[in-house]
Amino acid sequence: HCRRELFHSCWDILLDPEFLHAYRHGIVLQCPDGIYRRIFPRIFTYSADYPEKALIATIKDMGSCPCPRCLMSKASFDLLGLFSDMQDR
C-alpha cells in the first residue's frame, strides 16, 4: 500500500498545475541564440515491467486479492456483479 501511495504522490508532484499549464500552452523561453520560442515540455513514454505496471494500476502484485480496496479474492471473480457480490464487499 505504501509503495503505491508513494508512486502516485510522486506523479502528483510532477504533474502539478503549473506543469500541466505549460504542457498545454507552452512556455516562452529565450534560447541561446537570443530568439524567444514557445517550448512545450513533455514526459516521454514510461516503460515498466509487470511489478511496476501492477504498482501503477494500483493492483496487488501476485496477491490473492488483486484490488487493494475490496479484498475480493481471485477465486470469486466469477461472482463479480451479482447481488451476493455486493454483500461480500
NUVO-139017 format. One line per 4 residues: number of its first residue (from 1); for each residue x negated, y negated, z negated of N, C-alpha, C, O. Coordinates in steps of 0.05 Angstrom, whole numbers. Atoms other than C-alpha are relative to their C-alpha. Layout:
BEGIN
NUM	X Y Z X Y Z X Y Z X Y Z | ...
END
This chain:
BEGIN
1	-17 24 0 0 0 0 -17 -25 0 -12 -44 15 | 18 24 2 -56 -49 -18 -15 -5 26 -19 -28 34 | 14 4 -25 -93 -36 47 18 -13 21 10 -32 35 | -19 12 -18 -31 -52 87 5 -30 -6 5 -46 12
5	-5 27 9 -17 -115 47 -24 -18 7 -21 -41 16 | 24 15 -6 -89 -138 55 -2 -5 30 -8 -28 38 | 2 2 -29 -89 -125 130 20 -21 10 12 -39 26 | -20 19 -9 -24 -164 141 -5 -28 -11 1 -48 2
9	7 27 11 -47 -221 95 -22 -13 17 -21 -37 21 | 21 11 -17 -109 -229 137 11 -11 26 3 -33 35 | -12 10 -24 -67 -235 200 17 -25 -5 18 -43 12 | -15 24 7 -22 -286 165 -18 -24 -2 -11 -46 7
13	19 22 2 -83 -328 151 -10 -8 28 -12 -32 34 | 10 6 -27 -110 -322 222 21 -13 17 15 -31 33 | -22 10 -17 -42 -337 254 16 -22 -15 40 -21 -15 | -14 22 14 -27 -400 214 14 -18 20 8 -16 44
17	-15 18 -19 19 -454 244 -18 -17 18 -11 -22 41 | 18 16 -16 -40 -496 267 -11 16 23 -13 5 46 | 10 -16 -22 -69 -439 307 21 6 20 17 5 45 | -21 -6 -19 -2 -420 337 7 -24 17 14 -20 41
21	-5 24 -16 9 -492 359 -22 -3 21 -15 -9 45 | 22 2 -19 -60 -493 392 2 22 21 -4 18 44 | -4 -22 -18 -45 -425 423 20 -6 22 16 0 45 | -22 6 -19 19 -450 456 -6 -25 16 0 -26 40
25	3 26 -13 -1 -522 473 -28 -8 6 -32 -27 21 | 28 6 -6 -77 -522 474 -10 -22 -19 5 -35 -33 | 13 21 15 -127 -568 441 -18 -15 20 -31 -3 36 | 17 16 -17 -162 -626 476 -27 -3 -14 -29 -14 -36
29	27 1 10 -237 -620 465 -18 -13 20 -14 -10 44 | 21 11 -18 -297 -657 493 -21 22 4 -33 31 -15 | 19 -21 -7 -340 -606 529 -28 -12 1 -31 -37 2 | 28 10 0 -417 -612 531 -6 -18 24 -24 -34 22
33	5 17 -23 -413 -645 600 14 -27 -3 13 -44 15 | -12 26 5 -373 -703 569 29 -1 9 43 -21 3 | -28 0 -10 -306 -685 602 18 12 -21 12 33 -34 | -20 -11 19 -245 -675 558 17 21 15 27 16 37
37	-16 -21 -11 -209 -610 572 19 12 -21 13 12 -44 | -20 -13 18 -148 -575 543 -9 30 -1 -9 44 19 | 9 -27 5 -172 -509 513 22 16 -14 35 5 -32 | -20 -18 12 -125 -451 496 -14 23 -14 -23 41 -1
41	12 -22 15 -152 -406 440 16 25 4 40 25 5 | -13 -26 -4 -137 -332 449 -13 20 -19 -36 18 -26 | 11 -23 15 -145 -269 408 2 23 20 22 29 32 | 1 -21 -20 -167 -212 451 12 26 -10 18 28 -34
45	-12 -25 7 -140 -141 451 -13 13 -24 -37 13 -27 | 10 -13 25 -146 -105 385 2 30 5 24 41 8 | 1 -28 -4 -167 -33 396 -3 15 -27 -20 7 -43 | 1 -13 26 -154 15 339 3 30 4 15 40 23
49	-5 -28 0 -158 89 324 25 6 -16 38 -12 -26 | -25 -6 12 -100 127 294 4 -10 -29 25 -22 -35 | -5 11 27 -111 109 220 4 -30 0 20 -40 -16 | -5 29 -1 -116 35 238 27 -6 12 41 -25 3
53	-26 4 -11 -54 40 281 22 5 -20 42 -9 -21 | -19 -6 21 -17 72 224 1 -23 -21 23 -30 -31 | 1 23 19 -40 14 179 14 -24 12 30 -37 -2 | -12 22 -13 -18 -38 229 31 3 1 46 -16 -3
57	-28 -5 -2 50 -5 238 13 3 -27 38 7 -29 | -9 -3 28 57 -1 162 13 26 -5 33 28 -20 | -9 -27 7 69 73 162 -22 14 -15 -45 6 -13 | 21 -14 15 33 121 117 -14 20 18 -2 34 34
61	17 -17 -16 -24 159 149 -1 28 -13 -10 30 -36 | 1 -28 9 -18 235 141 15 5 -27 9 24 -41 | -15 -4 24 31 227 84 25 16 5 33 21 28 | -24 -16 -4 93 268 71 24 -18 5 45 -9 15
65	-21 20 -5 136 204 74 -12 -22 17 -28 -39 6 | 13 20 -17 117 160 134 8 -29 -6 -7 -47 0 | -9 27 6 157 100 110 -8 -8 -28 -2 7 -47 | 8 8 27 128 61 51 24 -10 -17 20 -13 -42
69	-23 11 15 198 36 30 20 21 -8 28 22 -32 | -23 -17 6 250 91 34 -8 27 -11 9 41 -22 | 9 -26 9 208 153 17 15 23 12 18 44 -1 | -13 -22 -15 246 195 68 -22 19 9 -41 11 22
73	21 -19 -8 206 259 79 2 7 29 24 4 41 | 0 -8 -29 186 284 148 19 23 5 31 25 27 | -18 -23 -3 227 347 136 29 -9 3 46 6 13 | -27 9 -1 290 304 132 6 -19 24 27 -31 25
77	-4 18 -22 282 266 198 25 7 16 38 -11 28 | -24 -8 -15 339 306 230 26 -11 -13 47 -11 -1 | -23 10 14 386 275 178 2 -31 2 21 -43 -8 | 0 29 -2 369 202 196 26 -9 13 35 1 34
81	-24 12 -11 431 160 209 26 12 -10 48 1 -4 | -24 -12 11 480 207 175 9 -13 -26 -7 -28 -38 | -10 12 24 524 186 117 -17 9 -25 -23 -7 -42 | 16 -10 22 484 231 70 -28 -12 -1 -40 -14 -22
85	26 13 -2 421 197 94 0 -26 -17 -19 -32 -31 | -2 25 15 444 130 65 1 5 -30 -8 -12 -46 | -2 -6 29 459 163 -2 -27 8 -11 -34 3 -34 | 27 -9 9 389 194 -5 -20 -23 -3 -38 -21 -19
89	19 22 0 354 128 8 10 -20 -18 -3 -41 -22
END
